[in-house]
């Protein structure tokens, strides 16, 4: 089973360090998604490219709670990983990034769900 955690980070520098730490913990870059207001340069962050695609798969009501933070320059990190690593990932974030604010967790919904056979 896959798990999704949300974290609010204060700036791009913190987000970049978080990405590095998660990569070192063997979280693939395709499992990290960073969202920010439009004029924020996320190009150097791993996973930034797919953020827009992933964001379209998350309900607007789920992202709505983060709108104000992002409007104020904060960075939203969405990270997906196997449920068995939940305590490990939470420990990493809390120990290495006390500036990160937990935004909660969700079960994973596939970004591109498979169509049922015979469905048109």
PATOR-378560 format. One record per atom (N, C-alpha, C): atom name; residue in one letter; z, y negated, x negated. Coordinates in nm, 4 decimals. Each point is the difference from the previous one (the first is absolute). Example, Ala and Ser with C-alpha at 12.3 -4.5 7.8 and 13.67 -1.06 7.14 Angstrom:
PATOR-378560
('N' 'A' (0.7800 0.5690 -1.3190)),
('CA' 'A' (0.0000 -0.1190 0.0890)),
('C' 'A' (0.0000 -0.1200 -0.0900)),
('N' 'S' (-0.0720 -0.1050 0.0350)),
('CA' 'S' (0.0060 -0.1190 -0.0820)),
('C' 'S' (0.0730 -0.1090 0.0770)),
END
This chain:
PATOR-378560
('N' 'X' (0.0000 0.1184 -0.0849)),
('CA' 'X' (0.0000 -0.1184 0.0849)),
('C' 'X' (0.0000 -0.1240 -0.0890)),
('N' 'X' (-0.0733 -0.1008 0.0428)),
('CA' 'X' (-0.0121 -0.1230 -0.0773)),
('C' 'X' (0.0844 -0.1098 0.0626)),
('N' 'X' (0.0461 -0.0897 -0.0848)),
('CA' 'X' (0.0925 -0.1057 0.0369)),
('C' 'X' (-0.0582 -0.1345 -0.0409)),
('N' 'X' (0.0288 -0.1045 0.0723)),
('CA' 'X' (-0.0466 -0.1347 -0.0338)),
('C' 'X' (0.1205 -0.0945 -0.0028)),
('N' 'X' (0.0155 -0.0718 -0.1117)),
('CA' 'X' (0.1051 -0.1011 -0.0130)),
('C' 'X' (-0.0632 -0.1373 -0.0139)),
('N' 'X' (0.0701 -0.1001 0.0506)),
('CA' 'X' (-0.0429 -0.1394 -0.0085)),
('C' 'X' (0.1035 -0.0777 -0.0814)),
('N' 'X' (-0.0472 -0.0831 -0.0930)),
('CA' 'X' (0.0881 -0.0861 -0.0787)),
('C' 'X' (-0.0607 -0.1392 -0.0078)),
('N' 'X' (0.0860 -0.1007 0.0073)),
('CA' 'X' (-0.0433 -0.1379 -0.0192)),
('C' 'X' (0.0432 -0.0422 -0.1400)),
('N' 'X' (-0.0966 -0.0483 -0.0783)),
('CA' 'X' (0.0241 -0.0415 -0.1382)),
('C' 'X' (-0.0179 -0.1506 -0.0110)),
('N' 'X' (0.0751 -0.0640 -0.0897)),
('CA' 'X' (-0.0011 -0.1462 -0.0045)),
('C' 'X' (-0.1286 -0.0636 -0.0526)),
('N' 'X' (-0.0737 0.0712 -0.0868)),
('CA' 'X' (-0.1184 -0.0628 -0.0597)),
('C' 'X' (-0.0900 0.1057 -0.0637)),
('N' 'X' (-0.1143 -0.0459 -0.0508)),
('CA' 'X' (-0.0978 0.0907 -0.0598)),
('C' 'X' (0.0559 0.0665 -0.1255)),
('N' 'X' (0.0789 -0.0725 -0.0789)),
('CA' 'X' (0.0594 0.0580 -0.1211)),
('C' 'X' (0.0874 0.1196 0.0349)),
('N' 'X' (0.0832 -0.0144 0.1004)),
('CA' 'X' (0.0857 0.1098 0.0449)),
('C' 'X' (-0.0847 0.1149 0.0540)),
('N' 'X' (-0.1047 -0.0323 0.0747)),
('CA' 'X' (-0.0882 0.1029 0.0549)),
('C' 'X' (-0.0705 0.0765 -0.1117)),
('N' 'X' (-0.0441 -0.0707 -0.1028)),
('CA' 'X' (-0.0671 0.0648 -0.1131)),
('C' 'X' (0.0957 0.0959 -0.0712)),
('N' 'X' (0.1246 -0.0443 -0.0209)),
('CA' 'X' (0.0998 0.0867 -0.0649)),
('C' 'X' (0.0320 0.1213 0.0870)),
('N' 'X' (0.0075 -0.0217 0.1304)),
('CA' 'X' (0.0255 0.1109 0.0926)),
('C' 'X' (-0.1136 0.1017 -0.0079)),
('N' 'X' (-0.1238 -0.0477 -0.0037)),
('CA' 'X' (-0.1148 0.0899 -0.0108)),
('C' 'X' (0.0096 0.0826 -0.1279)),
('N' 'X' (0.0337 -0.0652 -0.1111)),
('CA' 'X' (0.0146 0.0711 -0.1271)),
('C' 'X' (0.1087 0.1070 0.0076)),
('N' 'X' (0.1133 -0.0356 0.0570)),
('CA' 'X' (0.1113 0.0950 0.0108)),
('C' 'X' (-0.0355 0.1192 0.0890)),
('N' 'X' (-0.0698 -0.0264 0.1093)),
('CA' 'X' (-0.0399 0.1092 0.0881)),
('C' 'X' (-0.1045 0.0891 -0.0669)),
('N' 'X' (-0.0916 -0.0597 -0.0756)),
('CA' 'X' (-0.0972 0.0807 -0.0737)),
('C' 'X' (0.0699 0.0895 -0.1011)),
('N' 'X' (0.0985 -0.0552 -0.0710)),
('CA' 'X' (0.0761 0.0801 -0.0963)),
('C' 'X' (0.0764 0.1134 0.0684)),
('N' 'X' (0.0353 -0.0216 0.1269)),
('CA' 'X' (0.0685 0.1036 0.0788)),
('C' 'X' (-0.1003 0.0945 0.0663)),
('N' 'X' (-0.1259 -0.0113 -0.0403)),
('CA' 'X' (-0.1078 0.0857 0.0485)),
('C' 'X' (-0.0333 -0.0173 0.1479)),
('N' 'X' (0.0105 -0.1240 0.0462)),
('CA' 'X' (-0.0519 -0.0349 0.1319)),
('C' 'X' (-0.1406 -0.0531 -0.0258)),
('N' 'X' (-0.0987 0.0636 0.0577)),
('CA' 'X' (-0.1385 -0.0398 -0.0239)),
('C' 'X' (-0.0271 -0.1402 0.0522)),
('N' 'X' (-0.0876 -0.0736 -0.0703)),
('CA' 'X' (-0.0305 -0.1360 0.0425)),
('C' 'X' (-0.0608 -0.0044 0.1395)),
('N' 'X' (-0.0691 0.1056 0.0397)),
('CA' 'X' (-0.0579 0.0005 0.1349)),
('C' 'X' (0.1064 0.0125 0.1088)),
('N' 'X' (0.1244 0.0283 -0.0385)),
('CA' 'X' (0.1118 0.0105 0.0946)),
('C' 'X' (0.0781 -0.1306 0.0117)),
('N' 'X' (-0.0370 -0.0997 -0.0810)),
('CA' 'X' (0.0666 -0.1309 0.0026)),
('C' 'X' (-0.0946 -0.1027 0.0607)),
('N' 'X' (0.0506 -0.0765 0.0946)),
('CA' 'X' (-0.0821 -0.0989 0.0683)),
('C' 'X' (0.0771 -0.1322 0.0029)),
('N' 'X' (-0.0606 -0.1030 -0.0555)),
('CA' 'X' (0.0636 -0.1313 -0.0060)),
('C' 'X' (-0.0714 -0.0944 0.0945)),
('N' 'X' (0.0781 -0.0719 0.0806)),
('CA' 'X' (-0.0548 -0.0983 0.0928)),
('C' 'X' (0.0673 -0.1339 -0.0254)),
('N' 'X' (-0.0781 -0.1069 0.0137)),
('CA' 'X' (0.0519 -0.1348 -0.0212)),
('C' 'X' (-0.0875 -0.0975 0.0775)),
('N' 'X' (0.0398 -0.1287 -0.0001)),
('CA' 'X' (-0.0846 -0.0976 0.0670)),
('C' 'X' (-0.1320 -0.0116 -0.0753)),
('N' 'X' (-0.0996 -0.0497 0.0669)),
('CA' 'X' (-0.1381 0.0010 -0.0496)),
('C' 'X' (-0.0201 -0.0570 -0.1395)),
('N' 'X' (0.0636 -0.1071 -0.0353)),
('CA' 'X' (-0.0279 -0.0654 -0.1285)),
('C' 'X' (0.0811 0.0572 -0.1164)),
('N' 'X' (0.0688 0.1102 0.0218)),
('CA' 'X' (0.0775 0.0635 -0.1074)),
('C' 'X' (-0.0916 0.0906 -0.0811)),
('N' 'X' (0.0051 -0.0131 -0.1330)),
('CA' 'X' (-0.0832 0.0825 -0.0875)),
('C' 'X' (0.0669 0.1351 -0.0227)),
('N' 'X' (-0.0462 0.0991 0.0750)),
('CA' 'X' (0.0519 0.1361 -0.0159)),
('C' 'X' (-0.0948 0.0864 -0.0826)),
('N' 'X' (-0.1065 -0.0595 -0.0533)),
('CA' 'X' (-0.1031 0.0788 -0.0674)),
('C' 'X' (0.0503 0.0868 -0.1111)),
('N' 'X' (0.1040 -0.0417 -0.0702)),
('CA' 'X' (0.0503 0.0770 -0.1138)),
('C' 'X' (0.0906 0.1148 0.0430)),
('N' 'X' (0.0349 0.0051 0.1255)),
('CA' 'X' (0.0897 0.1064 0.0471)),
('C' 'X' (-0.0780 0.1243 0.0380)),
('N' 'X' (0.0508 0.1154 -0.0423)),
('CA' 'X' (-0.0593 0.1257 0.0421)),
('C' 'X' (0.0196 0.0151 0.1497)),
('N' 'X' (-0.1007 0.0496 0.0668)),
('CA' 'X' (0.0110 0.0222 0.1439)),
('C' 'X' (-0.0360 -0.1201 0.0832)),
('N' 'X' (-0.0184 -0.1160 -0.0635)),
('CA' 'X' (-0.0295 -0.1212 0.0762)),
('C' 'X' (-0.1313 0.0123 0.0745)),
('N' 'X' (-0.0978 0.0676 -0.0602)),
('CA' 'X' (-0.1303 0.0129 0.0623)),
('C' 'X' (0.0080 0.0705 0.1347)),
('N' 'X' (0.0809 0.1049 0.0079)),
('CA' 'X' (0.0075 0.0750 0.1244)),
('C' 'X' (0.0980 -0.0597 0.0994)),
('N' 'X' (0.0709 -0.1023 -0.0399)),
('CA' 'X' (0.0990 -0.0585 0.0906)),
('C' 'X' (-0.0613 -0.0443 0.1311)),
('N' 'X' (-0.1159 -0.0627 -0.0076)),
('CA' 'X' (-0.0602 -0.0485 0.1233)),
('C' 'X' (-0.0382 0.1157 0.0915)),
('N' 'X' (-0.0467 0.1123 -0.0580)),
('CA' 'X' (-0.0346 0.1151 0.0822)),
('C' 'X' (0.1245 0.0621 0.0615)),
('N' 'X' (0.1054 0.0128 -0.0771)),
('CA' 'X' (0.1229 0.0590 0.0513)),
('C' 'X' (0.0617 -0.0895 0.1061)),
('N' 'X' (-0.0029 -0.1301 -0.0227)),
('CA' 'X' (0.0602 -0.0935 0.0950)),
('C' 'X' (-0.0643 0.0122 0.1370)),
('N' 'X' (-0.1283 0.0326 0.0044)),
('CA' 'X' (-0.0646 0.0140 0.1298)),
('C' 'X' (0.0479 0.1240 0.0740)),
('N' 'X' (0.0638 0.0940 -0.0713)),
('CA' 'X' (0.0470 0.1234 0.0614)),
('C' 'X' (0.1474 -0.0072 0.0411)),
('N' 'X' (0.0668 -0.1107 -0.0312)),
('CA' 'X' (0.1402 -0.0178 0.0358)),
('C' 'X' (0.0045 -0.0934 0.1192)),
('N' 'X' (0.0780 0.0357 0.0988)),
('CA' 'X' (0.0027 -0.0805 0.1215)),
('C' 'X' (0.0413 -0.1442 -0.0296)),
('N' 'X' (-0.0604 -0.0923 0.0733)),
('CA' 'X' (0.0327 -0.1411 -0.0174)),
('C' 'X' (0.1475 -0.0274 0.0229)),
('N' 'X' (0.0606 0.0712 0.0933)),
('CA' 'X' (0.1421 -0.0212 0.0268)),
('C' 'X' (0.0848 0.0418 -0.1195)),
('N' 'X' (-0.0433 0.1007 -0.0760)),
('CA' 'X' (0.0755 0.0441 -0.1181)),
('C' 'X' (-0.0097 -0.1034 -0.1117)),
('N' 'X' (-0.1168 -0.0599 -0.0189)),
('CA' 'X' (-0.0173 -0.1012 -0.1039)),
('C' 'X' (0.0533 -0.1370 0.0414)),
('N' 'X' (0.0111 -0.0217 0.1289)),
('CA' 'X' (0.0440 -0.1305 0.0504)),
('C' 'X' (0.1350 -0.0424 -0.0578)),
('N' 'X' (0.0901 0.0938 -0.0202)),
('CA' 'X' (0.1325 -0.0332 -0.0529)),
('C' 'X' (-0.0065 -0.0530 -0.1432)),
('N' 'X' (-0.1127 0.0233 -0.0691)),
('CA' 'X' (-0.0149 -0.0453 -0.1385)),
('C' 'X' (-0.0828 -0.1279 -0.0123)),
('N' 'X' (-0.0571 -0.0484 0.1098)),
('CA' 'X' (-0.0892 -0.1163 -0.0043)),
('C' 'X' (0.0658 -0.1237 -0.0595)),
('N' 'X' (0.1208 -0.0302 0.0411)),
('CA' 'X' (0.0668 -0.1202 -0.0498)),
('C' 'X' (0.0256 0.0087 -0.1500)),
('N' 'X' (0.0469 0.1150 -0.0454)),
('CA' 'X' (0.0257 0.0184 -0.1429)),
('C' 'X' (-0.1291 -0.0185 -0.0798)),
('N' 'X' (-0.1092 0.0596 0.0462)),
('CA' 'X' (-0.1267 -0.0126 -0.0716)),
('C' 'X' (-0.0517 -0.1435 0.0059)),
('N' 'X' (0.0194 -0.0680 0.1123)),
('CA' 'X' (-0.0416 -0.1401 0.0112)),
('C' 'X' (0.0761 -0.0874 -0.0991)),
('N' 'X' (0.1211 0.0429 -0.0360)),
('CA' 'X' (0.0827 -0.0736 -0.0968)),
('C' 'X' (-0.0207 0.0474 -0.1437)),
('N' 'X' (-0.1076 0.0759 -0.0243)),
('CA' 'X' (-0.0345 0.0401 -0.1354)),
('C' 'X' (0.0532 0.1337 -0.0465)),
('N' 'X' (0.0692 0.0719 0.0873)),
('CA' 'X' (0.0518 0.1321 -0.0376)),
('C' 'X' (-0.1126 0.1032 0.0048)),
('N' 'X' (0.0217 0.1120 -0.0676)),
('CA' 'X' (-0.0968 0.1084 -0.0059)),
('C' 'X' (0.0572 0.1204 0.0740)),
('N' 'X' (-0.0796 0.0594 0.0875)),
('CA' 'X' (0.0411 0.1209 0.0703)),
('C' 'X' (-0.0570 0.1204 -0.0743)),
('N' 'X' (0.0862 0.0928 -0.0354)),
('CA' 'X' (-0.0409 0.1262 -0.0595)),
('C' 'X' (0.0191 0.1102 0.1034)),
('N' 'X' (-0.1054 0.0767 0.0208)),
('CA' 'X' (0.0060 0.1186 0.0847)),
('C' 'X' (-0.0284 0.1168 -0.0932)),
('N' 'X' (0.0918 0.0938 -0.0082)),
('CA' 'X' (-0.0173 0.1134 -0.0911)),
('C' 'X' (0.0143 0.1305 0.0779)),
('N' 'X' (-0.0961 0.0904 -0.0214)),
('CA' 'X' (-0.0034 0.1297 0.0663)),
('C' 'X' (0.0282 0.1091 -0.1028)),
('N' 'X' (0.0789 0.0983 0.0374)),
('CA' 'X' (0.0350 0.1071 -0.0926)),
('C' 'X' (0.0544 0.1182 0.0794)),
('N' 'X' (0.0073 0.1175 -0.0640)),
('CA' 'X' (0.0558 0.1164 0.0694)),
('C' 'X' (0.1468 -0.0226 0.0374)),
('N' 'X' (0.0381 0.0457 0.1162)),
('CA' 'X' (0.1369 -0.0153 0.0495)),
('C' 'X' (0.1019 0.0529 -0.1001)),
('N' 'X' (-0.0359 0.1017 -0.0762)),
('CA' 'X' (0.0925 0.0595 -0.0962)),
('C' 'X' (0.0389 -0.0966 -0.1122)),
('N' 'X' (-0.0752 -0.1091 -0.0166)),
('CA' 'X' (0.0298 -0.0977 -0.1056)),
('C' 'X' (0.0703 -0.1246 0.0535)),
('N' 'X' (0.0395 0.0015 0.1242)),
('CA' 'X' (0.0581 -0.1178 0.0643)),
('C' 'X' (0.1202 -0.0567 -0.0751)),
('N' 'X' (0.0979 0.0824 -0.0313)),
('CA' 'X' (0.1196 -0.0507 -0.0683)),
('C' 'X' (-0.0332 -0.0466 -0.1414)),
('N' 'X' (-0.0927 0.0689 -0.0678)),
('CA' 'X' (-0.0421 -0.0401 -0.1348)),
('C' 'X' (-0.0651 -0.1389 0.0014)),
('N' 'X' (-0.0910 -0.0218 0.0935)),
('CA' 'X' (-0.0697 -0.1290 0.0075)),
('C' 'X' (0.0973 -0.1108 0.0391)),
('N' 'X' (0.0864 0.0261 0.0968)),
('CA' 'X' (0.0999 -0.1003 0.0393)),
('C' 'X' (0.0926 -0.0347 -0.1159)),
('N' 'X' (0.0423 0.1001 -0.0761)),
('CA' 'X' (0.0873 -0.0242 -0.1159)),
('C' 'X' (-0.0706 -0.0837 -0.1052)),
('N' 'X' (-0.1268 0.0305 -0.0251)),
('CA' 'X' (-0.0782 -0.0768 -0.0965)),
('C' 'X' (-0.0067 -0.1464 0.0407)),
('N' 'X' (-0.0337 -0.0231 0.1241)),
('CA' 'X' (-0.0159 -0.1382 0.0475)),
('C' 'X' (0.1330 -0.0747 -0.0051)),
('N' 'X' (0.1068 0.0600 0.0479)),
('CA' 'X' (0.1282 -0.0708 0.0024)),
('C' 'X' (0.0566 -0.0235 -0.1390)),
('N' 'X' (-0.0231 0.0925 -0.0930)),
('CA' 'X' (0.0548 -0.0176 -0.1345)),
('C' 'X' (-0.0837 -0.0945 -0.0849)),
('N' 'X' (-0.1329 0.0074 0.0113)),
('CA' 'X' (-0.0871 -0.0818 -0.0852)),
('C' 'X' (-0.0403 -0.1324 0.0638)),
('N' 'X' (0.0114 -0.0105 0.1323)),
('CA' 'X' (-0.0471 -0.1195 0.0703)),
('C' 'X' (0.0989 -0.0468 0.1063)),
('N' 'X' (0.1132 -0.0533 -0.0438)),
('CA' 'X' (0.0972 -0.0484 0.0985)),
('C' 'X' (-0.0545 -0.1170 0.0827)),
('N' 'X' (-0.1058 -0.0631 -0.0483)),
('CA' 'X' (-0.0611 -0.1113 0.0736)),
('C' 'X' (-0.0834 0.0478 0.1186)),
('N' 'X' (-0.0331 0.1288 0.0047)),
('CA' 'X' (-0.0803 0.0557 0.1088)),
('C' 'X' (0.0853 0.0142 0.1251)),
('N' 'X' (-0.0558 -0.0418 0.1109)),
('CA' 'X' (0.0680 0.0105 0.1289)),
('C' 'X' (-0.0655 0.1120 0.0790)),
('N' 'X' (0.0791 0.0960 0.0418)),
('CA' 'X' (-0.0535 0.1117 0.0771)),
('C' 'X' (-0.0492 -0.0487 0.1353)),
('N' 'X' (-0.1205 0.0439 0.0347)),
('CA' 'X' (-0.0574 -0.0351 0.1293)),
('C' 'X' (-0.0043 0.1181 0.0945)),
('N' 'X' (0.0669 0.1082 -0.0390)),
('CA' 'X' (0.0060 0.1161 0.0875)),
('C' 'X' (-0.0940 0.1102 -0.0427)),
('N' 'X' (-0.0149 0.0979 0.0875)),
('CA' 'X' (-0.0816 0.1169 -0.0290)),
('C' 'X' (-0.0684 0.0491 0.1254)),
('N' 'X' (-0.1087 0.0713 -0.0208)),
('CA' 'X' (-0.0770 0.0576 0.1098)),
('C' 'X' (-0.0514 0.1365 -0.0423)),
('N' 'X' (-0.0244 0.0868 0.0972)),
('CA' 'X' (-0.0769 0.1198 -0.0328)),
('C' 'X' (-0.1454 -0.0430 -0.0217)),
('N' 'X' (-0.0741 0.0761 -0.0718)),
('CA' 'X' (-0.1391 -0.0331 -0.0306)),
('C' 'X' (-0.0929 0.0349 0.1146)),
('N' 'X' (-0.0926 -0.0891 0.0256)),
('CA' 'X' (-0.1108 0.0257 0.0906)),
('C' 'X' (-0.1249 -0.0083 -0.0867)),
('N' 'X' (-0.0873 0.0983 0.0010)),
('CA' 'X' (-0.1164 -0.0033 -0.0886)),
('C' 'X' (-0.0824 -0.1270 0.0182)),
('N' 'X' (-0.0467 -0.0578 -0.1116)),
('CA' 'X' (-0.0817 -0.1209 0.0055)),
('C' 'X' (-0.1326 0.0269 0.0695)),
('N' 'X' (-0.0541 0.1192 -0.0194)),
('CA' 'X' (-0.1260 0.0367 0.0626)),
('C' 'X' (0.0158 0.1356 0.0677)),
('N' 'X' (0.0566 0.0000 0.1207)),
('CA' 'X' (0.0251 0.1281 0.0658)),
('C' 'X' (-0.1304 0.0745 0.0251)),
('N' 'X' (0.0086 0.1310 -0.0075)),
('CA' 'X' (-0.1166 0.0833 0.0233)),
('C' 'X' (-0.0315 0.0044 0.1489)),
('N' 'X' (-0.1268 -0.0023 0.0299)),
('CA' 'X' (-0.0422 0.0123 0.1401)),
('C' 'X' (0.0127 0.1458 0.0428)),
('N' 'X' (0.0282 0.0200 0.1250)),
('CA' 'X' (0.0079 0.1360 0.0518)),
('C' 'X' (-0.1390 0.0604 0.0016)),
('N' 'X' (-0.0102 0.1290 -0.0305)),
('CA' 'X' (-0.1312 0.0637 0.0040)),
('C' 'X' (-0.0636 -0.0160 0.1384)),
('N' 'X' (-0.1269 -0.0348 0.0006)),
('CA' 'X' (-0.0714 -0.0163 0.1264)),
('C' 'X' (0.0156 -0.1379 0.0615)),
('N' 'X' (0.0883 -0.0849 -0.0575)),
('CA' 'X' (0.0171 -0.1349 0.0541)),
('C' 'X' (-0.1184 -0.0860 -0.0424)),
('N' 'X' (-0.0490 -0.0806 0.0896)),
('CA' 'X' (-0.1142 -0.0857 -0.0334)),
('C' 'X' (0.0383 -0.1432 -0.0155)),
END
